[in-house]
Amino acid sequence: MCSDIMVLLRTGNSSEDLDWETLASIMEHIHLLESEIVARNERLQPQAMLHDVPPQHERDLAMQDLENHKSIFAPIRRLPNDVLLRIFQMSTGVGVKPDVKTIPWVLGYVCHHWRALSRSSHSLWTDICLASLRYSNLSSGQRSLRNRLLSLSGDSPLKITINMINPFKADIPHRPVFPSDDRDRILEDITRHSHRYSRITLIIGGPVSTAQNFSCRLPLLRSLFLAVFDINNPRICRLFSSAPLLQDVNFVGPIVMWREFARVVSLSQLVRLTVHDDIMPDFYACVKETTALEDLYFRISHLEDQVVQPSTPGSNAQLLPTFVHNNIQKLVLDGKLLCILDRFSIPNLKELLICSKLGEDHLVRPEVESPDLGVGVGHLLRFLKGSECNLQAFHCFIPIPLSALRSLWKQWLSSLTRLTITITLPTQGDVVRELTFQEGEPGVLPNLQLLRLRTPDGVSIFEDDSLLKMVLSRLARCPGSFTTQDND
């Protein structure tokens, strides 16, 4: 019966798929095995002192046979293959690695059915994570395991993460300690599959000699995260010169590499763009060239830099021609407000987030008034008024004068539903009172559903009942539709 039960288990069937005669036979065999194991345990007691191995081994075989018979009744065997596969996919995590000790590799060691299901399901192996290692740290089968991982995905589109940063010296960023790592081998292995990549995450520092072989073979690529730190290796950006379906880009790196990327990739096809630059980026040129863009996240690391087009005479932003971008709906500016912000308008903008280290400094030291802060607010207001957009969400992490807020609230009277503002000690009372509905008056922002108030350190807006009155007045006008948060 031992061989018979193994045949049944390998079919993947559960007890519900078997006829009553087979089930009765299995149950009878389970009872016989349980009796046999009890008897063997009794005989093993006096023989244990003699270290008699054969009886112990025979008992272990009987235990294994019993577990095999009982497993036919396991509830998980009654799950359909599509449900079981979904469980496998959820357990995989962030990506499949060439490591047999991780999921989904270990699924093949549970039972024959799980092995057959996991190894034949191409979708389980399409999210791949690779990392460069020292040659001296590579096992003899590492490369074959990587190729085996790629082959298990069949012909399905691939999502691949390639980390070529480690190992590096801590005091010399992005410089490899060991020149003989396997980054070139990784690129050689994945080149023949590049026509299947739908998403690529590439984090790379240092030279790659085989990068040129990876270009012009990305017909399915739609999403790219590129973090590149070696300014002497522009060929990395050229890898993506032929990606006609590319729409979503997240770029991290110095401006030299960004400009090379913008030169070889058609920015006009992008729909979502996130840019994290270590130095001054070309914000104006970026917005102007990404004509199909809907979401833009732009981060400036160095507050002292001004963002202007490099070809502009005298670096005077006001000499740049104005233009209209009709497609951007979400704009996130993480950094200093740009002096160039009012050189274009975005009439269909729905969500705007402005955050700045200037704003954080102002919260920590609310008594310090930065002249740059007022200049930045001025450009912001001109941009918003010129765009004539009906914002639905406005999140601002720098303090804005009450007079400016009033003009914005008037512009977004009926459209704004989510609001985050930074208030200072002199303006907090006026802002709360301004947002309080008065009986017989239309009130400010009647459709507001979520309000977040950011205050300086050590300042509380709960010192009196003004906030409570504001909340109650809005709940009375719009029951169950208003939430307020205090972020101090």
N, C-alpha and C positions, 0 to 999 in steps of 0.2 A: 504493500500500500504506500510505502514511502515514495517510490518513483511515481505512482499514480497521483499522489497529492501534488508533487512538484509540477507535473504536467498541467494539472488544473490551475495552480497558482500562476503559471506562465501565460495562461490565456487571458489573465486580467479579470476573469469572471468573479462575481461574488456568490454568496450562498443563495441569493435570490435567482440566480441564473441556472441552478442545478435542479435536477428532478429529485423526487422524494426518496427514491432508492439510493441514489448517490449520497444524499444528505444523511440518510439512516446509516449507511456504511461508514461515513466519516465520523458520525457521533459514536458509533460502536467502537471504532478504532481509537477514538479519544479516550473512552472509558478504559479500554484495554491498556493503552499506554500509561494512563494515570495509575492503574493497578500495578503495572510492571515497574514503574518508577518507585512507587512506595516499597515494593518488595526488594528492589535493588538497593534502596537506601538502607533498609534493615540489614541486608547482607553486608553492606559496606562498613557498618559500624565496627565489627570486630576485625575486619580486614584492613582498616585504616592504619592500624599500628604496624602492619606488615608492608605498607606502601605497595599494595597490589594495584598496579596501574590498569590492567585490562578491564576489571569490573567498573572502575571509575570511568573509563573511556566509553564503555558500553552504556552506562547510565547517561552520560552526556549526549550520546547519539539518540537515545530514547527521548531525552528532553528536547532536542532539536526537532525530532520528528513530531513531538506533541505540539510544539509552537507552530510548526508548519501547518498542521491540521487545524489548529484553532484560528490561524490567521485568515482562513477562508471566510470566517464569520466577522472579520474586522469591519466596522462601519465605513471606514475610508474606502474599502473596496467597492462599496455600493455607489460611490460618486461617479458620475459620467466623466469620460476622459477630458471633455472641455472644461469641466469644473476643476478637475484635478490639475490640469495644465495651468489654469488661472492661479491656483494656489502656488504652483511652482514659480510662476512669473512674479507673484507678489513677494515671494521669499528670496528672490535673487538679489534685491537691493539696488545699488547704484550702477552696477555693471558686472559683467562676467570677466573674471581674470583667468589667465593661464596658470591656475593653481588648483590642483585636484582635491585640495582640502576644503574648498569653498563650494557654495551652491552656485550653479546647479550640478557641478560635477558629482558631488556626493549622492545625489538622487539616484545615480546609476548603481550604487552599492546597496540600496535598500532591498530591492527585489527585482526579479526579471522584468515584471510588467512596468515598473517605474523606470528601469533602465531603457527599455524599448520605447516608452512614451517620451522620455526626456531627450533621448538621443535622436529621435525621429522628428521632433517638433522644432523646426527651424527658427520659429519666432522666439524661442527661449534663449537663443544664442546670438541675437542680433544687436544687443547692447554690450559692446566690448570695451574693456579698459586695459590699456597697456602702459607700461612704464619702463624706461631705460634703466639698465643695470650695468654694473662693472662686469667685464668679461670674467674676472676671477670669481665672481659670485654666481655665474651662470651654471646651472646643472647641464649635463649632457643632453637632456631631453627637453630643455626649455624652448628651443626653437621649434622642434617638432610638435610640442604641445600647443604653441601659439598657432601653428598652421592647422592643427587639428581643430582648434577652437574656431578658426575662420571657416573651415570646411563644414562644421556642424550647422552653420547658418544657412547652408544651401545657396540659393540664389536670391534670398530675401534682402531688401534694403537694410543697410547697416547704420547703426549709431556707434561711433567710435570715439574714445577718449585716449589721447596719447600724451603722456607726461614725460618730457625729456629735460627736466630740470635737475633732478637728484642724480647723484650726490654732488653738492657744491660746498665750498668753504663758506663759513658763516661771515667772515670778514671781507670776502670778495664776492659780492652777489653775482649770480649767473655765470660764474666761471668754474668749469668742471675740475674736480680734483684729479680724476682719472681720465686721461684722454681716450682710453680704450674702452669706452662704454659701447652699448650695442644699438645706439640710435640709428645708425645706417642699416643695420640688419633688420630692425623693425620696419623701416620705410621700404626696404626691399621686399619684405614679406607681405606688406599690406598694399603695395602698388598694384598688384594684379587684381585687387578687389575694389580699387578706388571708384570704378564706375558704378558701384552699388551704394556708396555712402550718401545717406540722406541728412545726417548730422555729424559734424566733426567738432571735437574739442581738442585743440592743439596748444599745449603749453611747452614752450621750447626756449632754451638758452644755449648759446654756443653754436659752433658750425655744424652743418649737415651736408655731407658731400654728395649724397644721392638725391637731394631734394628736387633737382630738375626733372627727374624721371616721374615725378608724382603729379605733374601739371597736365592740364588739358584733358582730364579724364574724370570729371565730376558732373556728369549730366543730371544726377538726381539730387545733388546737394541743395538743401533748403535752409539749413541752420548752421551757423559757424560761430564758435567761441575761439578766438585767437589771442593768445598771450605770448608776445615775442619781445625779447629784451636785448638781443644782439643787433646793434645798429649796423654792423658790418656784414650782415647776412640778409640783404634785401630779397634774395631769391625765395625766401620763405613766403613772402606775400605773393609772389608770382605763381605759387602753387594753385591759386584760386582764380586765375585769370580767365578760365573757361568754366563758369558755373552758371548756366542760363536760368536756373530755377532758384538761385540764392535770393532769399528775402529777409532773413533774420541774421544780423551780425552783432556780435559782442566783441569789441576790440580793446585789448589792454596792451599798452606799450608806449614808447616815446614818439614824439611827433614825426621824427624822421621815418619811422616805420609806417606810421599812419598815412603819411603823404605818399609813400610807395604803394601802400595798399589801395588808396583812393585812385592812384594812377592806373593800376592794372585791373581793378574791379569796377564794373559799371555800377556806380552808386545810384543811378536813376531807377534801378530795379528793386532797391531795398524798400521793405515795408516797415521793419523794426530795426532800430540802430541804437546800440549802447556803446559809448566811447569813454574809456578811462585813460587819460593821458598823464604821463609823468611830467610833461612840460607843456608850454603853451600850444593849444590846438587851433585849427582853423574853423571856428564855429560858423562864421558867415558863409564860407565856401561850402561847408558841409551841408548846411540847410539849403543853400541854393541849388546844389547838384542833386540832392536826394528828392527828386520831384514827386515820387510815389510814396514817400514816407508817411506813415500814420503815427508811429510811436518813436519818440527821440529822447534818450537819456544821455546827458552830456555832463561829464565830471571834469573839473579843473583842479588839479592837485595844488598848484602854486598860486596863492592869492595875489601875489604882486604882479603877475603877468597880465598884460592886456591882450585880448584876443582880437586880432585884426588880420585881414588878408595880407600875406607877405608882400604882394606886389603893389600894395597901396602906397602912393607917394606920401612920404612923411609920416606913415603910420597913422593917418588921420581917419578915424572910423567914419566921421561925418561926411567924408568925400565918397563913400561907397554908395552906389545907387540903391534905392529901395526896391523891394519886390514883394510879391504876394505868394505865399505857399498855401494852397487850397486843401491839402490832404492831411496835414498833421492834426491829430485829435488829442494826443497826449504828449506833453512836453515836461521833462524833468531836468532842471538845471541844478546840479549838485556842485556848487562852487561859487566863486564871486560873481555877482551880477555883472553881466557883460556890458561894456560901453557900446557895444554894437547891437544890442537887443532891439533898439527901436528903428533899425534899418530895414526891417521887414515886418509884414503883418500876416497873421494866421487866422482868418475869419471863421474857420470851422473848428477851432480849438475847443475841446470839451473838458480837459483836465490839465491843470498846471500846478507843478510842485517846484517851489523855490526854496532851496536850503543853502546855508553858507556858514563857513567858520566865522565869518563876521557876525552872523546872528548868534552863534554859540558864545563868542566872546562877549557880546552885548548882554547875554543872559547872565554870564558869570560876573561881569562888571557893568551893571546897568547905569552907573553914573557916568561912564565914558561914552561920549558921543563921537563916533567916527565920521569924518567928512565923506569918506568913500561910501558910507551907508546911505547918506542922503542922495548922493549922486546916483547910486545904483537904484534906489527907489524911484527916482525921477525917470530913468530910462525904462524901468519896468512899467510905470504908469503910462508913459507915452506909447509903449508897445501895446499895452492892453486896450487903450482908447483907440489907437490906430487900427487895431485888428477888428474892433467892434464884434468880438466873439461873445457868445452866450455860454459862459462857463457853467458846467455842472458841478465841478469840484475844484476848489482853490486851496492849496496847502502852502503856507508861507512861513518859513522858519527864521525870518528876520523881522524885527519890529517895524511896523508901518504906521505913520501918523494917522490919527483919527480922521483928519480931513480927507486924506487919501482914501481911507477905507470907505468913507461915506460916498465918494464919487464912484468907487468900484461897486458898492452895494446897489447903488442906483442903476448902474449899467446891467447888473445881473439880478435884478429885482425878482423875476419870476423863474429864472433858470437854475440858480445855485441851490444845491441840495446838501453838499458837504463842504465844510469850511474848517480850516486850521489856521489860526493866527497867533502871532507872538505879541503879547501886550507887555508894557512896561509899568513900573509903579505909578508914574503920573497919569497914564491913560487907562488903567484897568477899570476904574469906576465908570468912566465915560463910555467905554466900550460895552460893558455889561448893560448899562442903562440904555444905550442906543439900541441894543438887541431886545430889549424888553417891550412887549406889546402893551400899548396903552389903549384903554377902552375908548371906542369910537374913532380910532385912528387905524389906517391900513397897516402900519408897522413895516419894519425892515426885514427883507428876505423871508417872506411868508412861507415859502416851500422848503426852508432849511430843515434837514432831518438829522444831521450829525454835526456837532460843533466841538472842536478841540481848542482849548485855550492854553497856550504856553506862557509861563510866567518866569521872572528871574528867580535865582536862588534866594531862599529866605523870605519870599513874598507869597502870601496866600490870598486867594480871592474869596476865602470863606470867613473873612474877618467880620462881615456883616451879612445881612440876609438878601443882598442885592442879587446874587447869583440864583438863590432859591426863587425869588420873585420872577426873575427872567424865565427860568425853566417852567414854573407854574403857568405863567402867562402864555407860553408857547404850547404847553400841553392842553391848556383850556381851548386854544384856537384850533390845534391839530392833535387830538387825543391819540396817544400811542405811537407817534411818529417822530419824536424828538429825543435825541441823546446828546448829553454833554460830557466831556472829559476834561480833567484838569491835569496837564502835563507840566509839572514843575521840576 
